[in-house]
Amino acid sequence: MKRIFLAIGLSVLFSVALSAQTIENASRSTVGYISSSGTVENASRSTIGYINSNGTVENGSRSTIGYINSNGSVENASRTTIGYISDSGAVENASRSTLGYVNSNGTVENSSRSTIGYAKGVNPRHAAAFFFFFFNGGK
């Protein structure tokens, strides 16, 4: 009976681990994870935030720190626009200066097109939030 519970427990843990996509820095070191449900974790697997399906971004204490709107605008908790994420992957600040890019292959680049990280399989808007706006991308 203990083996059955152990096997079920390991299966659940394995499923949870597989559902989170890895965020890596330019050196390919893991700096975080984002699950399909929007839970954001640091490299130690501690929850540091949430990106909810409605676009609300929360810190680990569930306080709202910003919003990712369906039109691509990004707002802080006071609803002031702090940036934009285009459908093509370009990330801009509020003044429309390019901060970087989240490419379709998961590579994240700064404005000079130097690779600063990798987020393969991660929602591009979530990757942009992690690297450029809310979670500091392990910098």
The first five atom37 places (N, CA, C, CB, O) and aatype in JSON, in Angstrom:
{
  "aatype": [12, 11, 1, 9, 13, 10, 0, 9, 7, 10, 15, 19, 10, 13, 15, 19, 0, 10, 15, 0, 5, 16, 9, 6, 2, 0, 15, 1, 15, 16, 19, 7, 18, 9, 15, 15, 15, 7, 16, 19, 6, 2, 0, 15, 1, 15, 16, 9, 7, 18, 9, 2, 15, 2, 7, 16, 19, 6, 2, 7, 15, 1, 15, 16, 9, 7, 18, 9, 2, 15, 2, 7, 15, 19, 6, 2, 0, 15, 1, 16, 16, 9, 7, 18, 9, 15, 3, 15, 7, 0, 19, 6, 2, 0, 15, 1, 15, 16, 10, 7, 18, 19, 2, 15, 2, 7, 16, 19, 6, 2, 15, 15, 1, 15, 16, 9, 7, 18, 0, 11, 7, 19, 2, 14, 1, 8, 0, 0, 0, 13, 13, 13, 13, 13, 13, 2, 7, 7, 11],
  "atom_mask": [
    [1, 1, 1, 1, 1],
    [1, 1, 1, 1, 1],
    [1, 1, 1, 1, 1],
    [1, 1, 1, 1, 1],
    [1, 1, 1, 1, 1],
    [1, 1, 1, 1, 1],
    [1, 1, 1, 1, 1],
    [1, 1, 1, 1, 1],
    [1, 1, 1, 0, 1],
    [1, 1, 1, 1, 1],
    [1, 1, 1, 1, 1],
    [1, 1, 1, 1, 1],
    [1, 1, 1, 1, 1],
    [1, 1, 1, 1, 1],
    [1, 1, 1, 1, 1],
    [1, 1, 1, 1, 1],
    [1, 1, 1, 1, 1],
    [1, 1, 1, 1, 1],
    [1, 1, 1, 1, 1],
    [1, 1, 1, 1, 1],
    [1, 1, 1, 1, 1],
    [1, 1, 1, 1, 1],
    [1, 1, 1, 1, 1],
    [1, 1, 1, 1, 1],
    [1, 1, 1, 1, 1],
    [1, 1, 1, 1, 1],
    [1, 1, 1, 1, 1],
    [1, 1, 1, 1, 1],
    [1, 1, 1, 1, 1],
    [1, 1, 1, 1, 1],
    [1, 1, 1, 1, 1],
    [1, 1, 1, 0, 1],
    [1, 1, 1, 1, 1],
    [1, 1, 1, 1, 1],
    [1, 1, 1, 1, 1],
    [1, 1, 1, 1, 1],
    [1, 1, 1, 1, 1],
    [1, 1, 1, 0, 1],
    [1, 1, 1, 1, 1],
    [1, 1, 1, 1, 1],
    [1, 1, 1, 1, 1],
    [1, 1, 1, 1, 1],
    [1, 1, 1, 1, 1],
    [1, 1, 1, 1, 1],
    [1, 1, 1, 1, 1],
    [1, 1, 1, 1, 1],
    [1, 1, 1, 1, 1],
    [1, 1, 1, 1, 1],
    [1, 1, 1, 0, 1],
    [1, 1, 1, 1, 1],
    [1, 1, 1, 1, 1],
    [1, 1, 1, 1, 1],
    [1, 1, 1, 1, 1],
    [1, 1, 1, 1, 1],
    [1, 1, 1, 0, 1],
    [1, 1, 1, 1, 1],
    [1, 1, 1, 1, 1],
    [1, 1, 1, 1, 1],
    [1, 1, 1, 1, 1],
    [1, 1, 1, 0, 1],
    [1, 1, 1, 1, 1],
    [1, 1, 1, 1, 1],
    [1, 1, 1, 1, 1],
    [1, 1, 1, 1, 1],
    [1, 1, 1, 1, 1],
    [1, 1, 1, 0, 1],
    [1, 1, 1, 1, 1],
    [1, 1, 1, 1, 1],
    [1, 1, 1, 1, 1],
    [1, 1, 1, 1, 1],
    [1, 1, 1, 1, 1],
    [1, 1, 1, 0, 1],
    [1, 1, 1, 1, 1],
    [1, 1, 1, 1, 1],
    [1, 1, 1, 1, 1],
    [1, 1, 1, 1, 1],
    [1, 1, 1, 1, 1],
    [1, 1, 1, 1, 1],
    [1, 1, 1, 1, 1],
    [1, 1, 1, 1, 1],
    [1, 1, 1, 1, 1],
    [1, 1, 1, 1, 1],
    [1, 1, 1, 0, 1],
    [1, 1, 1, 1, 1],
    [1, 1, 1, 1, 1],
    [1, 1, 1, 1, 1],
    [1, 1, 1, 1, 1],
    [1, 1, 1, 1, 1],
    [1, 1, 1, 0, 1],
    [1, 1, 1, 1, 1],
    [1, 1, 1, 1, 1],
    [1, 1, 1, 1, 1],
    [1, 1, 1, 1, 1],
    [1, 1, 1, 1, 1],
    [1, 1, 1, 1, 1],
    [1, 1, 1, 1, 1],
    [1, 1, 1, 1, 1],
    [1, 1, 1, 1, 1],
    [1, 1, 1, 1, 1],
    [1, 1, 1, 0, 1],
    [1, 1, 1, 1, 1],
    [1, 1, 1, 1, 1],
    [1, 1, 1, 1, 1],
    [1, 1, 1, 1, 1],
    [1, 1, 1, 1, 1],
    [1, 1, 1, 0, 1],
    [1, 1, 1, 1, 1],
    [1, 1, 1, 1, 1],
    [1, 1, 1, 1, 1],
    [1, 1, 1, 1, 1],
    [1, 1, 1, 1, 1],
    [1, 1, 1, 1, 1],
    [1, 1, 1, 1, 1],
    [1, 1, 1, 1, 1],
    [1, 1, 1, 1, 1],
    [1, 1, 1, 1, 1],
    [1, 1, 1, 0, 1],
    [1, 1, 1, 1, 1],
    [1, 1, 1, 1, 1],
    [1, 1, 1, 1, 1],
    [1, 1, 1, 0, 1],
    [1, 1, 1, 1, 1],
    [1, 1, 1, 1, 1],
    [1, 1, 1, 1, 1],
    [1, 1, 1, 1, 1],
    [1, 1, 1, 1, 1],
    [1, 1, 1, 1, 1],
    [1, 1, 1, 1, 1],
    [1, 1, 1, 1, 1],
    [1, 1, 1, 1, 1],
    [1, 1, 1, 1, 1],
    [1, 1, 1, 1, 1],
    [1, 1, 1, 1, 1],
    [1, 1, 1, 1, 1],
    [1, 1, 1, 1, 1],
    [1, 1, 1, 1, 1],
    [1, 1, 1, 0, 1],
    [1, 1, 1, 0, 1],
    [1, 1, 1, 1, 1]
  ],
  "atom_positions": [
    [[0.82, -1.19, 0.0], [0.0, 0.0, 0.0], [0.86, 1.26, 0.0], [-0.93, -0.01, 1.2], [0.55, 2.24, -0.68]],
    [[1.97, 1.22, 0.79], [2.86, 2.37, 0.83], [3.47, 2.64, -0.55], [3.97, 2.15, 1.86], [3.67, 3.79, -0.93]],
    [[3.76, 1.56, -1.29], [4.34, 1.72, -2.61], [3.37, 2.42, -3.56], [4.74, 0.36, -3.18], [3.78, 3.24, -4.39]],
    [[2.11, 2.11, -3.43], [1.11, 2.75, -4.3], [1.06, 4.24, -4.02], [-0.3, 2.11, -4.08], [1.06, 5.05, -4.95]],
    [[1.02, 4.63, -2.75], [0.99, 6.05, -2.4], [2.28, 6.75, -2.83], [0.78, 6.22, -0.89], [2.25, 7.89, -3.3]],
    [[3.41, 6.07, -2.66], [4.68, 6.63, -3.09], [4.69, 6.84, -4.61], [5.84, 5.72, -2.66], [5.13, 7.88, -5.1]],
    [[4.21, 5.85, -5.34], [4.17, 5.95, -6.8], [3.24, 7.08, -7.24], [3.72, 4.62, -7.42], [3.57, 7.82, -8.17]],
    [[2.1, 7.2, -6.6], [1.16, 8.29, -6.93], [1.79, 9.63, -6.61], [-0.18, 8.12, -6.16], [1.7, 10.56, -7.4]],
    [[2.42, 9.73, -5.45], [3.07, 10.98, -5.04], [4.17, 11.38, -6.0], [0.0, 0.0, 0.0], [4.28, 12.55, -6.37]],
    [[4.99, 10.43, -6.4], [6.06, 10.72, -7.36], [5.51, 11.12, -8.71], [6.98, 9.52, -7.51], [6.06, 11.99, -9.37]],
    [[4.42, 10.49, -9.12], [3.78, 10.85, -10.4], [3.26, 12.27, -10.37], [2.64, 9.87, -10.72], [3.41, 13.01, -11.35]],
    [[2.65, 12.66, -9.27], [2.14, 14.03, -9.14], [3.3, 15.02, -9.16], [1.33, 14.19, -7.83], [3.23, 16.03, -9.87]],
    [[4.35, 14.75, -8.4], [5.52, 15.63, -8.39], [6.13, 15.74, -9.78], [6.57, 15.13, -7.4], [6.49, 16.84, -10.21]],
    [[6.25, 14.65, -10.49], [6.81, 14.65, -11.84], [5.93, 15.47, -12.78], [6.96, 13.22, -12.36], [6.45, 16.22, -13.61]],
    [[4.62, 15.32, -12.66], [3.69, 16.08, -13.5], [3.8, 17.58, -13.24], [2.25, 15.62, -13.26], [3.8, 18.38, -14.17]],
    [[3.9, 17.97, -11.97], [4.04, 19.38, -11.62], [5.35, 19.93, -12.18], [3.97, 19.57, -10.09], [5.38, 21.03, -12.72]],
    [[6.43, 19.16, -12.03], [7.73, 19.62, -12.53], [7.7, 19.79, -14.04], [8.83, 18.64, -12.13], [8.3, 20.73, -14.56]],
    [[7.03, 18.91, -14.75], [6.97, 19.0, -16.21], [6.1, 20.15, -16.68], [6.45, 17.71, -16.78], [6.32, 20.67, -17.77]],
    [[5.11, 20.55, -15.88], [4.21, 21.61, -16.32], [4.83, 23.0, -16.21], [2.93, 21.55, -15.52], [4.29, 23.96, -16.77]],
    [[5.94, 23.12, -15.49], [6.6, 24.42, -15.36], [7.7, 24.54, -16.42], [7.2, 24.59, -13.93], [8.5, 23.63, -16.61]],
    [[7.71, 25.67, -17.11], [8.72, 25.92, -18.13], [9.89, 26.66, -17.49], [8.13, 26.73, -19.31], [9.7, 27.55, -16.66]],
    [[11.08, 26.3, -17.88], [12.29, 26.85, -17.3], [12.67, 28.18, -17.93], [13.44, 25.87, -17.44], [12.59, 28.36, -19.14]],
    [[13.09, 29.11, -17.07], [13.63, 30.4, -17.5], [15.13, 30.35, -17.21], [12.92, 31.62, -16.75], [15.54, 30.06, -16.09]],
    [[15.94, 30.64, -18.23], [17.38, 30.58, -18.06], [18.02, 31.92, -18.41], [17.98, 29.47, -18.94], [17.48, 32.68, -19.22]],
    [[19.15, 32.21, -17.78], [19.9, 33.42, -18.14], [20.76, 33.13, -19.37], [20.78, 33.91, -16.95], [20.67, 32.04, -19.94]],
    [[21.57, 34.08, -19.78], [22.37, 33.93, -21.0], [23.39, 32.79, -20.88], [23.09, 35.22, -21.31], [23.8, 32.23, -21.9]],
    [[23.79, 32.45, -19.66], [24.75, 31.36, -19.44], [24.07, 30.01, -19.34], [25.55, 31.63, -18.19], [24.71, 28.99, -19.08]],
    [[22.77, 30.0, -19.55], [21.96, 28.78, -19.46], [21.8, 28.26, -18.05], [22.57, 27.7, -20.31], [21.49, 27.08, -17.85]],
    [[22.0, 29.13, -17.05], [21.7, 28.76, -15.67], [20.23, 29.05, -15.42], [22.62, 29.54, -14.65], [19.72, 30.09, -15.84]],
    [[19.56, 28.16, -14.73], [18.15, 28.35, -14.44], [17.99, 29.49, -13.44], [17.52, 27.05, -13.89], [18.61, 29.49, -12.38]],
    [[17.13, 30.46, -13.78], [16.84, 31.57, -12.87], [15.39, 31.53, -12.4], [17.13, 32.89, -13.55], [15.02, 32.27, -11.48]],
    [[14.57, 30.69, -13.02], [13.2, 30.61, -12.6], [12.38, 29.63, -13.41], [0.0, 0.0, 0.0], [12.87, 28.98, -14.33]],
    [[11.11, 29.57, -13.04], [10.16, 28.69, -13.7], [8.82, 29.42, -13.78], [10.01, 27.33, -12.94], [8.48, 30.2, -12.89]],
    [[8.08, 29.16, -14.83], [6.71, 29.65, -14.94], [5.84, 28.47, -15.33], [6.58, 30.83, -15.99], [6.06, 27.84, -16.36]],
    [[4.86, 28.17, -14.5], [3.98, 27.04, -14.79], [2.9, 27.46, -15.77], [3.34, 26.49, -13.49], [2.69, 28.65, -16.01]],
    [[2.24, 26.48, -16.34], [1.15, 26.76, -17.28], [0.01, 27.51, -16.61], [0.63, 25.46, -17.9], [-0.78, 28.18, -17.28]],
    [[-0.09, 27.41, -15.28], [-1.13, 28.13, -14.55], [-0.7, 29.55, -14.18], [-1.51, 27.36, -13.3], [-1.49, 30.31, -13.65]],
    [[0.59, 29.9, -14.47], [1.06, 31.26, -14.21], [1.83, 31.45, -12.92], [0.0, 0.0, 0.0], [2.17, 32.59, -12.58]],
    [[2.11, 30.39, -12.19], [2.91, 30.53, -10.98], [4.37, 30.76, -11.38], [2.77, 29.27, -10.08], [4.92, 30.02, -12.2]],
    [[4.98, 31.78, -10.8], [6.36, 32.13, -11.1], [7.22, 31.75, -9.89], [6.5, 33.66, -11.44], [6.94, 32.15, -8.76]],
    [[8.27, 30.97, -10.16], [9.16, 30.52, -9.1], [10.59, 30.95, -9.42], [9.07, 28.99, -8.92], [10.95, 31.11, -10.59]],
    [[11.39, 31.12, -8.37], [12.81, 31.4, -8.59], [13.53, 30.07, -8.82], [13.43, 32.17, -7.37], [12.9, 29.02, -8.88]],
    [[14.85, 30.13, -8.96], [15.63, 28.93, -9.25], [15.54, 27.89, -8.14], [17.07, 29.3, -9.49], [15.74, 26.7, -8.39]],
    [[15.26, 28.33, -6.91], [15.14, 27.41, -5.77], [13.74, 26.83, -5.63], [15.53, 28.12, -4.49], [13.45, 26.11, -4.68]],
    [[12.87, 27.16, -6.59], [11.48, 26.69, -6.63], [10.6, 27.33, -5.56], [11.44, 25.19, -6.47], [9.56, 26.78, -5.19]],
    [[11.02, 28.5, -5.04], [10.16, 29.27, -4.14], [9.28, 30.17, -4.99], [11.01, 30.1, -3.1], [9.76, 30.79, -5.94]],
    [[8.01, 30.25, -4.66], [7.1, 31.09, -5.42], [7.42, 32.55, -5.2], [5.64, 30.8, -5.04], [7.48, 33.02, -4.06]],
    [[7.62, 33.29, -6.3], [7.89, 34.72, -6.22], [6.77, 35.54, -6.84], [9.2, 35.05, -6.9], [6.79, 36.77, -6.74]],
    [[5.81, 34.88, -7.47], [4.72, 35.63, -8.04], [3.76, 34.78, -8.84], [0.0, 0.0, 0.0], [3.89, 33.56, -8.95]],
    [[2.78, 35.48, -9.41], [1.74, 34.84, -10.18], [1.36, 35.74, -11.35], [0.5, 34.53, -9.29], [1.29, 36.96, -11.21]],
    [[1.12, 35.13, -12.49], [0.55, 35.85, -13.63], [-0.78, 35.18, -13.9], [1.52, 35.82, -14.91], [-0.84, 34.08, -14.43]],
    [[-1.85, 35.87, -13.52], [-3.18, 35.29, -13.61], [-3.72, 35.36, -15.04], [-4.12, 36.01, -12.66], [-3.27, 36.17, -15.84]],
    [[-4.69, 34.51, -15.34], [-5.25, 34.43, -16.69], [-5.88, 35.75, -17.13], [-6.28, 33.33, -16.76], [-6.01, 35.99, -18.33]],
    [[-6.28, 36.6, -16.19], [-6.87, 37.9, -16.55], [-5.8, 38.98, -16.76], [-7.85, 38.35, -15.47], [-6.13, 40.13, -17.03]],
    [[-4.5, 38.61, -16.62], [-3.41, 39.54, -16.85], [-2.88, 40.22, -15.6], [0.0, 0.0, 0.0], [-1.89, 40.94, -15.66]],
    [[-3.51, 40.0, -14.46], [-3.03, 40.58, -13.22], [-1.74, 39.87, -12.8], [-4.1, 40.48, -12.09], [-1.66, 38.65, -12.83]],
    [[-0.74, 40.66, -12.43], [0.54, 40.12, -11.97], [0.63, 40.39, -10.47], [1.75, 40.76, -12.75], [0.44, 41.52, -10.02]],
    [[0.93, 39.33, -9.72], [1.0, 39.45, -8.26], [2.37, 38.98, -7.78], [-0.12, 38.63, -7.59], [3.02, 38.15, -8.41]],
    [[2.79, 39.53, -6.64], [4.03, 39.05, -6.02], [3.72, 37.79, -5.23], [4.66, 40.14, -5.1], [2.58, 37.31, -5.24]],
    [[4.71, 37.24, -4.56], [4.54, 36.01, -3.81], [3.54, 36.1, -2.67], [0.0, 0.0, 0.0], [3.03, 35.08, -2.21]],
    [[3.26, 37.32, -2.21], [2.28, 37.53, -1.14], [0.88, 37.78, -1.67], [2.71, 38.7, -0.27], [-0.04, 38.08, -0.91]],
    [[0.73, 37.66, -2.99], [-0.55, 37.86, -3.68], [-1.0, 39.31, -3.74], [-1.61, 37.05, -3.0], [-2.18, 39.58, -3.93]],
    [[-0.06, 40.25, -3.57], [-0.37, 41.66, -3.76], [-0.18, 41.98, -5.24], [0.54, 42.58, -2.86], [0.79, 41.54, -5.85]],
    [[-1.09, 42.74, -5.81], [-1.0, 43.11, -7.22], [0.18, 44.04, -7.43], [-2.3, 43.77, -7.71], [0.31, 45.06, -6.76]],
    [[1.05, 43.68, -8.38], [2.18, 44.53, -8.72], [2.07, 45.07, -10.15], [3.49, 43.75, -8.57], [2.86, 45.93, -10.55]],
    [[1.1, 44.58, -10.9], [0.94, 45.08, -12.25], [-0.08, 44.32, -13.06], [0.0, 0.0, 0.0], [-0.78, 43.43, -12.56]],
    [[-0.14, 44.69, -14.34], [-1.12, 44.12, -15.26], [-0.5, 43.96, -16.64], [-2.39, 45.0, -15.33], [0.24, 44.83, -17.1]],
    [[-0.8, 42.85, -17.28], [-0.46, 42.66, -18.68], [-1.79, 42.63, -19.42], [0.39, 41.31, -18.93], [-2.56, 41.68, -19.3]],
    [[-2.06, 43.68, -20.17], [-3.36, 43.81, -20.83], [-3.38, 43.09, -22.17], [-3.71, 45.28, -21.03], [-2.33, 42.87, -22.79]],
    [[-4.57, 42.72, -22.62], [-4.7, 41.96, -23.86], [-4.21, 42.74, -25.08], [-6.14, 41.57, -24.07], [-3.87, 42.14, -26.1]],
    [[-4.17, 44.07, -24.99], [-3.67, 44.89, -26.11], [-2.15, 45.0, -26.1], [-4.3, 46.29, -26.06], [-1.57, 45.65, -26.97]],
    [[-1.49, 44.36, -25.11], [-0.03, 44.37, -25.05], [0.56, 45.42, -24.13], [0.0, 0.0, 0.0], [1.77, 45.42, -23.89]],
    [[-0.27, 46.32, -23.61], [0.27, 47.31, -22.68], [0.53, 46.66, -21.32], [-0.7, 48.52, -22.54], [-0.18, 45.74, -20.91]],
    [[1.55, 47.15, -20.64], [1.92, 46.65, -19.32], [1.8, 47.82, -18.35], [3.38, 46.03, -19.31], [2.33, 48.9, -18.61]],
    [[1.11, 47.59, -17.24], [0.87, 48.65, -16.26], [1.39, 48.22, -14.9], [-0.63, 49.0, -16.19], [1.42, 47.03, -14.57]],
    [[1.8, 49.21, -14.1], [2.18, 48.91, -12.72], [0.91, 48.82, -11.87], [3.16, 49.99, -12.16], [-0.2, 48.91, -12.4]],
    [[1.07, 48.64, -10.58], [-0.08, 48.48, -9.69], [-0.99, 49.69, -9.66], [0.38, 48.17, -8.3], [-2.18, 49.56, -9.36]],
    [[-0.45, 50.88, -9.96], [-1.24, 52.12, -9.98], [-1.93, 52.35, -11.32], [-0.35, 53.3, -9.66], [-2.57, 53.38, -11.54]],
    [[-1.79, 51.38, -12.21], [-2.39, 51.43, -13.55], [-1.73, 52.45, -14.47], [-3.86, 51.74, -13.45], [-2.34, 52.92, -15.42]],
    [[-0.47, 52.79, -14.17], [0.32, 53.64, -15.06], [1.03, 52.73, -16.05], [1.35, 54.52, -14.25], [1.63, 51.73, -15.66]],
    [[0.95, 53.07, -17.33], [1.6, 52.25, -18.35], [3.12, 52.34, -18.19], [1.18, 52.7, -19.76], [3.69, 53.43, -18.16]],
    [[3.75, 51.17, -18.08], [5.21, 51.11, -17.94], [5.86, 50.47, -19.16], [5.59, 50.33, -16.68], [7.09, 50.47, -19.28]],
    [[5.05, 49.93, -20.07], [5.63, 49.33, -21.26], [4.61, 48.68, -22.15], [0.0, 0.0, 0.0], [3.41, 48.73, -21.92]],
    [[5.16, 48.06, -23.19], [4.34, 47.41, -24.21], [5.02, 46.13, -24.67], [4.08, 48.37, -25.41], [6.25, 46.07, -24.75]],
    [[4.23, 45.13, -24.97], [4.72, 43.88, -25.54], [3.95, 43.65, -26.83], [4.56, 42.67, -24.54], [2.74, 43.44, -26.79]],
    [[4.62, 43.69, -27.97], [3.94, 43.52, -29.25], [3.76, 42.04, -29.57], [4.73, 44.22, -30.37], [4.42, 41.18, -29.0]],
    [[2.86, 41.78, -30.49], [2.64, 40.4, -30.93], [3.88, 39.82, -31.6], [1.45, 40.34, -31.9], [4.06, 38.6, -31.63]],
    [[4.75, 40.68, -32.13], [5.97, 40.21, -32.78], [7.08, 39.91, -31.77], [6.45, 41.24, -33.78], [8.12, 39.38, -32.16]],
    [[6.87, 40.24, -30.49], [7.85, 39.94, -29.45], [8.69, 41.12, -29.02], [0.0, 0.0, 0.0], [9.51, 40.98, -28.11]],
    [[8.51, 42.28, -29.65], [9.26, 43.46, -29.22], [8.72, 43.94, -27.87], [9.17, 44.6, -30.29], [7.51, 43.95, -27.65]],
    [[9.63, 44.34, -26.99], [9.26, 44.84, -25.67], [9.75, 46.27, -25.59], [9.86, 43.95, -24.52], [10.93, 46.55, -25.83]],
    [[8.84, 47.17, -25.24], [9.17, 48.6, -25.19], [8.83, 49.16, -23.82], [8.43, 49.38, -26.29], [7.96, 48.63, -23.12]],
    [[9.51, 50.25, -23.44], [9.15, 50.95, -22.21], [8.0, 51.91, -22.5], [10.38, 51.71, -21.63], [7.48, 51.94, -23.62]],
    [[7.6, 52.68, -21.52], [6.45, 53.58, -21.68], [6.69, 54.65, -22.73], [6.13, 54.24, -20.36], [5.74, 55.16, -23.32]],
    [[7.95, 55.0, -22.97], [8.28, 56.01, -23.98], [8.42, 55.41, -25.37], [9.57, 56.72, -23.6], [8.76, 56.11, -26.32]],
    [[8.16, 54.11, -25.47], [8.23, 53.37, -26.73], [9.65, 53.13, -27.21], [7.46, 54.1, -27.79], [9.87, 52.88, -28.39]],
    [[10.63, 53.2, -26.29], [11.99, 52.8, -26.63], [12.09, 51.3, -26.43], [13.05, 53.57, -25.74], [11.56, 50.75, -25.46]],
    [[12.76, 50.63, -27.34], [12.86, 49.18, -27.27], [13.76, 48.75, -26.11], [13.4, 48.62, -28.58], [14.89, 49.22, -25.97]],
    [[13.22, 47.86, -25.28], [13.99, 47.26, -24.18], [14.61, 45.94, -24.63], [13.09, 47.04, -22.95], [15.71, 45.58, -24.21]],
    [[13.88, 45.23, -25.5], [14.36, 43.93, -25.93], [13.34, 43.19, -26.75], [0.0, 0.0, 0.0], [12.37, 43.76, -27.25]],
    [[13.58, 41.88, -26.87], [12.74, 41.04, -27.71], [12.59, 39.67, -27.07], [13.34, 40.91, -29.13], [13.52, 39.15, -26.46]],
    [[11.41, 39.1, -27.23], [11.18, 37.7, -26.88], [10.85, 37.02, -28.21], [10.01, 37.52, -25.8], [9.76, 37.2, -28.76]],
    [[11.8, 36.24, -28.7], [11.65, 35.61, -30.01], [10.81, 34.34, -29.95], [13.02, 35.3, -30.6], [10.67, 33.73, -28.88]],
    [[10.24, 33.95, -31.08], [9.37, 32.79, -31.13], [10.09, 31.49, -30.74], [8.79, 32.65, -32.51], [9.43, 30.53, -30.34]],
    [[11.41, 31.46, -30.84], [12.16, 30.27, -30.45], [12.49, 30.26, -28.95], [13.44, 30.17, -31.25], [13.14, 29.33, -28.47]],
    [[12.04, 31.29, -28.22], [12.26, 31.36, -26.78], [13.48, 32.14, -26.36], [0.0, 0.0, 0.0], [13.71, 32.33, -25.16]],
    [[14.28, 32.6, -27.31], [15.45, 33.41, -26.96], [14.99, 34.81, -26.56], [16.45, 33.49, -28.15], [14.14, 35.4, -27.22]],
    [[15.55, 35.33, -25.48], [15.23, 36.68, -25.0], [16.47, 37.53, -25.23], [14.79, 36.68, -23.48], [17.57, 37.18, -24.81]],
    [[16.28, 38.66, -25.9], [17.39, 39.54, -26.25], [17.17, 40.94, -25.7], [17.58, 39.59, -27.76], [16.03, 41.36, -25.52]],
    [[18.26, 41.65, -25.44], [18.15, 43.05, -25.04], [17.99, 43.91, -26.3], [19.38, 43.5, -24.21], [17.89, 43.37, -27.4]],
    [[17.99, 45.21, -26.14], [17.75, 46.1, -27.28], [18.87, 46.06, -28.31], [17.59, 47.51, -26.79], [18.66, 46.43, -29.46]],
    [[20.05, 45.6, -27.91], [21.18, 45.47, -28.84], [21.2, 44.11, -29.53], [22.49, 45.68, -28.1], [22.1, 43.81, -30.3]],
    [[20.18, 43.31, -29.24], [20.04, 41.96, -29.81], [21.04, 40.96, -29.24], [20.21, 42.02, -31.31], [21.32, 39.93, -29.85]],
    [[21.58, 41.27, -28.05], [22.42, 40.3, -27.34], [21.51, 39.41, -26.52], [23.49, 41.01, -26.44], [20.57, 39.9, -25.89]],
    [[21.76, 38.14, -26.51], [20.94, 37.2, -25.75], [21.14, 37.41, -24.26], [21.28, 35.75, -26.13], [22.26, 37.42, -23.76]],
    [[20.01, 37.59, -23.55], [20.07, 37.74, -22.1], [19.4, 36.56, -21.39], [19.4, 39.03, -21.67], [19.49, 36.43, -20.17]],
    [[18.73, 35.7, -22.17], [18.1, 34.56, -21.55], [17.34, 33.7, -22.53], [0.0, 0.0, 0.0], [17.3, 33.94, -23.74]],
    [[16.72, 32.68, -21.95], [15.96, 31.71, -22.74], [14.67, 31.38, -22.0], [16.79, 30.42, -23.01], [14.66, 31.21, -20.78]],
    [[13.59, 31.28, -22.75], [12.29, 30.97, -22.16], [11.49, 30.12, -23.15], [11.51, 32.27, -21.79], [10.37, 30.46, -23.5]],
    [[12.08, 29.02, -23.59], [11.44, 28.16, -24.59], [10.16, 27.56, -24.02], [12.4, 27.04, -25.04], [10.15, 26.98, -22.93]],
    [[9.09, 27.69, -24.78], [7.81, 27.14, -24.37], [7.02, 28.01, -23.42], [0.0, 0.0, 0.0], [5.9, 27.66, -23.03]],
    [[7.58, 29.14, -23.02], [6.91, 30.05, -22.1], [6.09, 31.05, -22.91], [7.93, 30.78, -21.17], [6.54, 31.52, -23.96]],
    [[4.91, 31.38, -22.44], [4.12, 32.43, -23.06], [5.01, 33.66, -23.21], [2.83, 32.75, -22.22], [5.58, 34.12, -22.23]],
    [[5.14, 34.2, -24.44], [6.04, 35.34, -24.65], [5.77, 36.55, -23.75], [5.96, 35.79, -26.08], [6.7, 37.23, -23.33]],
    [[4.51, 36.81, -23.45], [4.19, 37.93, -22.56], [4.65, 37.64, -21.14], [2.68, 38.23, -22.58], [5.09, 38.55, -20.43]],
    [[4.54, 36.39, -20.72], [5.01, 36.02, -19.39], [6.53, 36.12, -19.32], [4.54, 34.59, -19.03], [7.08, 36.6, -18.32]],
    [[7.2, 35.68, -20.38], [8.66, 35.79, -20.42], [9.09, 37.26, -20.38], [9.23, 35.11, -21.69], [10.05, 37.61, -19.68]],
    [[8.39, 38.11, -21.12], [8.7, 39.55, -21.11], [8.5, 40.13, -19.71], [7.82, 40.3, -22.13], [9.32, 40.93, -19.25]],
    [[7.42, 39.73, -19.05], [7.18, 40.21, -17.68], [8.31, 39.78, -16.76], [5.83, 39.68, -17.16], [8.76, 40.56, -15.92]],
    [[8.77, 38.56, -16.92], [9.85, 38.04, -16.07], [11.16, 38.8, -16.3], [10.06, 36.54, -16.33], [11.8, 39.22, -15.34]],
    [[11.54, 38.98, -17.55], [12.84, 39.57, -17.85], [12.87, 41.09, -17.8], [13.28, 39.13, -19.19], [13.9, 41.67, -17.45]],
    [[11.77, 41.76, -18.15], [11.84, 43.2, -18.35], [11.03, 44.05, -17.36], [11.39, 43.51, -19.7], [11.35, 45.22, -17.16]],
    [[9.99, 43.48, -16.74], [9.12, 44.35, -15.96], [9.01, 43.98, -14.48], [7.77, 44.33, -16.57], [9.31, 44.82, -13.63]],
    [[8.59, 42.78, -14.14], [8.17, 42.53, -12.77], [9.09, 41.63, -11.94], [6.85, 41.94, -12.8], [9.18, 41.83, -10.72]],
    [[9.77, 40.67, -12.53], [10.49, 39.7, -11.72], [11.99, 39.78, -11.87], [10.04, 38.33, -12.07], [12.71, 38.97, -11.29]],
    [[12.49, 40.73, -12.62], [13.91, 41.06, -12.73], [14.78, 39.96, -13.33], [14.42, 41.39, -11.39], [16.01, 40.08, -13.28]],
    [[14.21, 38.93, -13.88], [14.95, 37.94, -14.66], [16.26, 37.43, -14.08], [0.0, 0.0, 0.0], [17.15, 37.04, -14.84]],
    [[16.39, 37.42, -12.78], [17.6, 36.89, -12.18], [18.81, 37.8, -12.25], [0.0, 0.0, 0.0], [19.93, 37.36, -12.0]],
    [[18.59, 39.06, -12.6], [19.71, 40.01, -12.71], [20.27, 40.33, -11.33], [19.27, 41.31, -13.4], [21.21, 41.11, -11.22]]
  ]
}
